Amino acid sequence: MNLTIKFIVAISAIILLSYGFLLFQTSSLQNHLVMEQAKQQARVLYKQILLTRQWVSDHHGLFLVKTGQVSENPYLRDGVIRADDGTVFVKRNPAMVTRELSEYAAKTGFCWFRITSLKPVNPANAPDDFERQAMRQFEQGVPEIDAVTNGEGGRVHRYIAPLLVQESCMECHAEHGYQVGDIRGALSISVPLAWADKVIHQNNAAILRYALLSVAAVAVALTLLFNRLVARRVDRLARAMNNYPDRDYAVVDDRHLMHDEIGRLVSGFGDLCARLDLAQKELDKTMQQAFYNEKMASLGQLTAGIAHEINNPLGGLLNCVKTMREEPENLELHARYLPLLEKGLRRIELIMRQLLNFGRKAPLTLSKVNIDEIIRECFELLAYRLKKITLTLDLHLQESFCIDVEALRQIIVNTGLNAIQAMSDGGSLTVTTARAGDRITISVQDTGTGIDPAIMDRIFDPFFTTKDVGEGTGLGLAVTYSLVQQMGGAIAVQSEPGRGTLLTITLPATQDCVIAAAGTTSATNREQ
């Protein structure tokens, strides 16, 4: 998942969570407002009904003309009167007026209400469970009770408050044992909430639609802006970083965006690359100088031992020349000494040529050579150090391969000197070459003192050495490691204190020097 998608998903999630929280809070607030509105509506209706009942009670009831729709109240005394003209009037007390008004209200769907009592005169006024529990709480001083219940048409807000016996009520209720101020019953009011639930549902659906539209609009806008301001510029910067240092790594940024955070990052990347290039040049120069210094140090060690190798044949040559001068007429002596002179001179010439080749300063350059022959030449240079050491050259590279000759010479001499110095009391040194697929393996194994595991991870550090002062610079294995890396190879060490060391070098087994040279140059740049 790329950065743009992650960013859009994160922002969309935040927006959805915000709208979800808003939806929840809005729904809760709407529900609370509806409940409060229903409760206030029930309270107002309760007071209106009380006033209506009070008016009816103060006027000792209402008398209506008896019709098919207006019947008698069987629970009232003197509930019927007749006029002189024969018209029949039926009485309506507060309870009956309340019930008939409730029937009218219920037909409109606005609300419904009724009178109820724990001791009803009319069985139709018997309380349900909600009303019964409420009236018991009224006896304990609770002024009103409301609750939300589920009905056939949806939720219903129920409100109930007590009805107190008034002075005007005693005409009818005195015979029931009530006194003024007693709780005669309760007025139960039910307000349907289906309309409110429908409005809340519509509002929630609208908020959800707006949320989805907002998320879609924000996602599109953010995608365009993020791609324009961030993603494309970061991609260009990433490609430039991948191209560095082998290919063009210049980053072209929009001019009007150059002063924002990414613009400063792009500018900083260019400055960093310039500093890295400068540092790389200095590092290359320093490393080449370090390699040359180590080569000269190794050359000094070689020269010190080879001096007597040259002095020996020189002494013989001088003796031969002296004898030939003393006997200028002895042709037989001349004939015997001249081949000896030539052999001694060629031996000195070979040693000096090898020293010159080893000491020559040159950059890494691949050429197709016989690696086994180079190894043999190197150990011929080291022959003076092998007096007490048994050397075994187990060389199996029959073909020529592309490699840097001078780097290989320095690698072999450095590793050979390290192995020889680890066997000051003598031992066995075995050098093996082999080809394994597309790799060349050069193994140098000695039977010397080995390497302490505590310092194994430091042996390739520059200037790290366990030798005495004057025996080494501490750059030999560091230079060897760097040269092997530059040639696209690897170096591994296995050692056990007191049982010797095995150093294994692997190099590419290529025979195409042009392609290999290009690859080596790239590898060199990356490593350095």
C-alpha positions in Angstrom: 0.0 0.0 0.0 1.6 3.3 -1.1 1.7 6.5 0.9 -1.2 8.1 -0.9 -3.6 5.2 -0.1 -2.5 5.1 3.5 -3.0 8.8 3.8 -6.5 8.8 2.2 -7.6 5.7 4.3 -6.3 7.4 7.5 -8.1 10.7 6.7 -11.3 8.9 5.6 -11.3 6.8 8.8 -10.9 10.0 10.9 -13.8 11.7 9.1 -16.0 8.6 9.4 -15.2 8.3 13.1 -15.9 12.1 13.5 -19.3 11.7 11.7 -20.0 8.5 13.6 -19.4 10.4 16.9 -21.5 13.3 15.6 -24.3 10.9 14.5 -24.3 9.3 17.9 -24.3 12.6 19.8 -26.9 14.1 17.5 -29.2 11.0 17.8 -28.8 11.1 21.6 -29.5 14.9 21.7 -32.5 14.5 19.4 -33.9 11.7 21.5 -33.3 13.7 24.7 -35.1 16.7 23.2 -38.0 14.6 22.0 -38.3 13.1 25.5 -38.2 16.5 27.1 -40.7 17.8 24.5 -43.0 14.9 25.1 -42.7 15.3 28.9 -43.5 19.0 28.7 -46.4 18.3 26.3 -47.8 15.8 28.8 -47.4 18.2 31.7 -49.2 21.0 29.8 -51.9 18.5 28.8 -52.1 17.3 32.5 -52.7 20.9 33.6 -55.3 21.6 30.9 -57.2 18.5 31.9 -57.0 19.5 35.5 -58.4 22.9 34.7 -61.2 21.3 32.6 -62.0 18.9 35.4 -61.9 21.7 37.9 -64.3 23.7 35.8 -66.7 20.8 35.4 -66.5 20.1 39.1 -67.0 23.7 40.1 -70.2 23.7 38.0 -71.4 20.4 39.5 -71.0 18.6 36.3 -72.4 19.1 32.8 -75.8 18.1 31.5 -76.0 17.1 27.9 -79.0 16.3 25.8 -79.4 12.5 25.6 -78.9 11.2 22.1 -77.8 8.0 20.4 -74.2 9.1 20.9 -74.7 10.6 24.4 -75.7 7.9 26.9 -76.2 7.8 30.7 -73.5 7.3 33.3 -74.7 4.4 35.4 -72.2 5.2 38.2 -73.7 8.6 39.1 -76.6 9.4 41.4 -79.1 11.8 39.8 -77.4 11.3 36.5 -80.6 12.0 34.5 -83.1 14.9 34.5 -86.1 15.6 32.4 -87.2 19.0 31.1 -90.9 20.1 31.1 -90.9 19.6 27.4 -89.8 16.0 27.8 -86.2 16.5 26.8 -83.8 14.1 28.7 -80.5 15.4 29.9 -77.6 13.2 31.1 -75.0 14.3 33.6 -71.2 14.3 32.8 -68.9 14.3 35.8 -65.1 15.2 35.5 -64.1 11.6 35.1 -66.5 11.0 32.2 -65.5 14.3 30.5 -61.9 13.2 30.8 -62.6 9.9 29.2 -64.6 11.3 26.3 -61.9 13.9 25.6 -59.3 11.1 25.6 -61.3 9.3 23.0 -61.4 12.3 20.8 -57.6 12.8 21.2 -56.9 9.2 20.5 -58.7 9.4 17.1 -56.4 12.2 16.0 -53.3 10.2 17.0 -52.1 13.2 19.1 -52.2 11.4 22.4 -54.5 9.6 24.8 -55.2 9.8 28.5 -57.4 8.4 31.2 -58.3 8.5 34.8 -57.2 5.5 36.9 -57.3 4.6 40.6 -56.3 1.9 42.9 -60.0 1.9 44.1 -61.9 2.5 40.8 -65.6 2.9 40.9 -65.7 2.1 37.1 -63.8 -1.2 36.4 -62.7 0.4 33.1 -60.5 2.7 35.1 -58.5 -0.1 36.7 -54.7 0.6 36.4 -52.2 -1.3 34.4 -48.8 -2.3 35.9 -47.1 1.0 35.1 -50.0 3.0 36.6 -50.2 0.8 39.7 -46.5 1.1 40.5 -46.7 4.9 39.9 -49.7 5.4 42.2 -47.9 3.5 45.0 -44.9 5.8 44.6 -47.3 8.8 44.7 -48.3 7.7 48.2 -44.6 8.0 49.1 -44.5 11.6 47.9 -43.3 11.3 44.3 -44.9 14.2 42.4 -44.8 12.7 38.9 -43.4 9.7 36.9 -42.6 9.3 33.2 -41.2 6.4 31.2 -40.8 5.2 27.6 -42.5 1.9 26.6 -43.0 0.0 23.4 -46.5 0.0 21.9 -48.0 -1.4 18.7 -47.1 1.7 16.7 -43.7 2.2 18.2 -42.4 3.9 21.3 -44.8 5.7 23.6 -43.9 8.3 26.3 -46.0 7.7 29.3 -46.6 10.4 31.9 -48.7 10.0 35.1 -49.4 12.4 37.9 -51.7 12.2 40.9 -55.3 13.6 41.2 -56.0 15.2 44.5 -59.4 15.5 46.0 -60.7 19.1 45.9 -63.5 20.7 47.9 -65.7 20.5 44.9 -65.1 16.8 44.6 -66.5 16.0 48.0 -70.0 16.0 46.7 -69.3 12.7 44.9 -66.3 11.2 46.8 -67.3 12.0 50.4 -69.3 8.7 50.5 -66.1 6.8 49.4 -64.3 8.0 52.6 -62.0 10.6 50.9 -61.0 13.9 52.4 -59.8 17.0 50.8 -56.1 16.6 49.7 -56.2 12.8 49.5 -55.0 11.1 46.3 -58.1 9.9 44.6 -56.3 8.4 41.6 -54.0 9.6 38.8 -54.2 11.0 35.4 -52.3 8.8 32.9 -51.2 10.4 29.7 -49.6 8.6 26.7 -47.8 10.5 23.9 -46.9 8.4 20.8 -43.3 8.9 19.6 -43.5 7.3 16.2 -43.4 10.7 14.5 -40.3 11.7 16.4 -38.5 8.4 15.8 -39.2 8.9 12.1 -37.7 12.4 12.1 -34.7 11.1 14.1 -34.2 8.3 11.6 -34.4 10.8 8.7 -31.9 13.1 10.3 -29.5 10.2 11.0 -29.8 9.0 7.4 -29.1 12.6 6.2 -26.0 12.9 8.4 -24.8 9.5 7.1 -25.3 10.6 3.5 -23.5 13.8 4.1 -20.7 11.8 5.8 -20.3 9.5 2.8 -20.4 12.4 0.4 -17.9 14.3 2.5 -15.5 11.3 2.7 -15.8 10.9 -1.1 -15.2 14.6 -1.8 -12.3 14.8 0.8 -10.8 11.6 -0.6 -10.8 13.0 -4.2 -9.5 16.4 -3.1 -6.8 14.9 -0.9 -5.7 12.4 -3.6 -5.2 15.3 -6.1 -3.5 17.5 -3.6 -1.4 14.8 -2.0 -0.2 13.5 -5.4 0.5 17.1 -6.5 2.2 18.3 -3.3 3.7 15.2 -1.8 3.6 11.8 -3.6 5.0 12.8 -7.0 7.7 14.9 -5.5 8.7 12.1 -3.1 8.7 9.6 -6.0 11.1 11.9 -7.9 13.3 12.3 -4.9 13.3 8.5 -4.4 14.2 7.9 -8.0 17.0 10.4 -7.7 18.3 8.6 -4.5 18.2 5.3 -6.4 20.1 6.8 -9.3 22.9 8.2 -7.1 25.8 8.0 -7.8 25.9 6.1 -11.0 23.2 7.9 -13.0 21.6 11.3 -13.2 20.3 12.1 -9.8 19.1 15.7 -10.3 15.6 16.4 -8.9 13.5 18.9 -10.8 10.9 20.4 -8.4 8.1 22.9 -9.0 9.5 26.4 -8.6 6.6 27.7 -6.5 6.9 24.7 -4.1 10.6 24.9 -3.5 10.3 26.6 -0.1 8.0 24.1 1.6 9.2 21.1 3.7 9.7 18.8 0.7 11.3 21.5 -1.4 13.8 22.1 1.4 14.4 18.3 1.5 15.0 18.2 -2.3 17.4 21.1 -2.0 19.1 19.4 1.0 19.4 16.2 -1.0 21.3 18.1 -3.8 23.6 19.7 -1.3 24.2 16.3 0.4 25.0 14.7 -2.9 27.5 17.4 -3.6 29.2 17.0 -0.2 29.2 13.2 -0.6 30.8 13.5 -4.0 33.5 15.7 -2.6 34.0 13.4 0.4 34.1 10.4 -1.9 36.9 12.0 -3.9 38.8 12.7 -0.7 38.1 9.2 0.6 39.3 7.6 -2.7 42.4 9.7 -2.5 43.0 8.7 1.2 42.3 5.1 0.6 44.6 4.9 -2.4 47.3 6.5 -0.3 46.6 4.0 2.5 46.7 1.1 0.1 50.0 2.4 -1.3 51.4 2.9 2.2 50.5 -0.6 3.2 52.0 -1.9 0.0 55.2 0.0 0.8 55.2 -1.4 4.4 54.8 -4.9 3.0 57.5 -4.1 0.4 59.8 -3.0 3.3 59.3 -6.4 5.0 60.0 -8.2 1.8 63.1 -6.1 1.0 64.6 -6.7 4.4 64.5 -10.4 3.9 65.3 -10.5 0.2 68.4 -8.4 0.8 70.4 -11.5 1.8 68.8 -13.4 -1.0 70.4 -11.0 -3.4 73.7 -10.7 -1.4 74.3 -14.4 -1.6 74.4 -14.6 -5.5 76.2 -11.3 -5.6 79.0 -12.7 -3.4 79.3 -15.7 -5.7 79.3 -13.5 -8.7 82.0 -11.3 -7.3 84.1 -14.4 -6.5 83.7 -15.7 -10.0 84.7 -12.3 -11.5 87.7 -12.1 -9.2 88.9 -15.6 -10.2 88.4 -14.9 -13.9 90.5 -11.7 -13.6 93.2 -13.7 -11.8 93.3 -16.3 -14.6 92.4 -14.4 -17.8 93.9 -17.1 -20.0 92.0 -20.0 -18.4 89.2 -20.4 -21.0 87.9 -23.6 -19.3 87.4 -21.6 -16.0 85.7 -18.8 -18.0 83.4 -21.4 -19.8 82.4 -22.8 -16.4 81.8 -19.5 -14.6 80.0 -17.6 -17.4 76.8 -19.6 -17.1 76.9 -19.3 -13.3 77.3 -15.5 -13.7 74.3 -15.4 -16.1 72.1 -17.5 -13.8 73.0 -15.4 -10.8 72.2 -12.2 -12.6 68.9 -13.4 -14.0 68.0 -14.5 -10.4 68.7 -11.0 -9.2 66.8 -9.5 -12.2 63.7 -11.7 -11.4 63.7 -10.7 -7.8 64.0 -7.0 -8.6 61.3 -7.1 -11.2 58.9 -8.8 -8.8 59.7 -6.1 -6.2 59.1 -3.4 -8.7 55.8 -4.9 -9.9 54.6 -5.2 -6.3 55.6 -1.7 -5.4 54.0 -0.1 -8.5 51.2 2.3 -7.7 48.2 1.9 -10.1 44.4 2.0 -9.9 42.3 -1.2 -10.1 42.4 -2.4 -13.7 41.1 -5.8 -14.9 43.1 -8.0 -17.2 42.9 -11.6 -18.1 45.7 -13.5 -16.3 46.5 -16.9 -14.8 45.7 -16.5 -11.2 47.7 -19.6 -10.2 50.9 -18.1 -11.7 50.4 -14.8 -9.8 50.1 -16.8 -6.6 53.3 -18.7 -7.3 55.1 -15.4 -8.1 54.0 -14.0 -4.8 55.2 -16.9 -2.7 58.5 -16.8 -4.6 58.9 -13.3 -3.1 58.0 -14.7 0.3 60.4 -17.7 0.0 63.0 -16.2 2.3 60.3 -16.2 5.1 59.4 -19.8 4.6 62.6 -21.4 5.9 60.8 -23.2 8.8 57.4 -23.5 7.1 56.1 -26.2 4.8 54.4 -24.5 1.8 51.8 -26.5 -0.2 50.3 -24.9 -3.3 47.2 -26.8 -4.3 46.3 -24.8 -7.3 43.5 -25.9 -9.7 42.6 -22.9 -11.9 43.6 -24.0 -15.4 41.9 -21.0 -17.2 42.7 -17.3 -17.2 40.2 -15.0 -15.5 39.7 -11.2 -15.5 41.2 -9.8 -12.3 43.3 -6.8 -11.1 46.8 -8.2 -11.0 48.3 -5.6 -8.6 45.3 -6.0 -6.2 45.6 -9.7 -6.3 49.4 -9.5 -5.6 48.8 -7.3 -2.6 46.0 -9.6 -1.3 48.2 -12.7 -1.6 51.3 -11.1 0.0 49.2 -9.6 2.8 47.5 -12.8 3.7 50.7 -14.8 3.2 52.6 -12.5 5.6 49.9 -12.7 8.2 50.0 -16.5 8.0 53.8 -16.6 8.2 53.9 -14.2 11.2 51.4 -16.5 13.0 53.8 -19.4 12.7 57.0 -17.9 14.2 58.1 -21.4 15.3 57.3 -23.1 12.0 54.3 -24.9 10.7 52.4 -25.7 7.6 50.9 -23.2 5.1 48.4 -24.5 2.4 47.1 -22.3 -0.4 44.2 -23.7 -2.5 42.4 -22.4 -5.6 39.3 -23.8 -7.2 36.3 -22.7 -9.2 32.7 -23.2 -8.0 30.2 -22.1 -10.6 30.6 -18.4 -11.3 33.0 -17.9 -8.3 36.7 -18.4 -7.8 37.9 -19.5 -4.3 41.3 -18.8 -2.9 41.9 -20.4 0.5 45.0 -19.7 2.8 45.2 -22.0 5.7 48.0 -22.0 8.4 48.7 -23.9 11.5 49.7 -20.9 13.6 48.4 -19.4 16.8 44.9 -18.6 15.6 42.7 -15.7 16.4 41.0 -14.9 19.7 37.2 -15.0 19.3 37.0 -11.8 21.3 38.7 -9.8 18.5 37.4 -11.7 15.5 35.0 -8.9 14.6 37.9 -6.3 14.6 40.5 -8.0 12.5 39.5 -6.0 9.4 39.5 -2.7 11.2 42.1 -0.2 9.9 45.2 0.0 12.2 44.0 -2.8 14.4 47.0 -5.2 15.1 48.1 -7.7 17.7 51.7 -7.6 16.5 54.6 -6.0 18.3 55.7 -2.5 17.4 57.6 -2.5 14.1 56.1 -5.8 12.9 53.0 -4.4 11.2 50.9 -1.3 10.5 47.4 -2.8 11.2 46.3 -2.1 7.6 47.1 -5.4 6.0 43.8 -7.2 6.5 41.8 -3.9 6.2 43.4 -3.2 2.8 42.9 -6.8 1.7 39.2 -6.7 2.7 38.7 -3.4 0.8 40.4 -4.7 -2.3 38.3 -7.9 -2.3 35.1 -5.8 -1.9 36.1 -3.6 -4.7 36.5 -6.6 -7.0 33.0 -7.8 -6.2 34.2 -10.5 -3.9 33.9 -11.6 -0.3 36.3 -12.7 2.5 35.6 -15.1 5.4 37.7 -16.2 8.3 37.6 -19.3 10.4 40.0 -19.6 13.3 40.5 -21.4 16.6 43.2 -20.3 19.1 46.2 -22.6 19.0 44.9 -24.5 15.9 45.4 -22.1 13.0 43.3 -20.0 10.7 41.5 -20.5 7.4 41.0 -17.4 5.3 38.7 -17.9 2.3 38.5 -15.3 -0.6 35.8 -15.6 -3.3 36.0 -13.5 -6.4 33.8 -13.4 -9.6 34.9 -16.0 -12.2 34.5 -13.8 -15.2 36.4 -13.9 -18.5 34.8 -10.8 -20.1 37.1 -8.0 -18.9 35.1 -5.1 -20.4 31.8 -6.0 -18.7 33.6 -7.0 -15.6 35.5 -3.7 -15.4 32.3 -1.7 -15.6 30.7 -3.8 -12.9 33.8 -3.5 -10.7 33.7 0.3 -11.1 30.1 0.4 -9.9 30.9 -1.9 -7.1 33.8 0.3 -6.1 31.7 3.4 -6.1 29.1 1.7 -3.9 31.5 0.4 -1.4 33.4 3.6 -1.1 
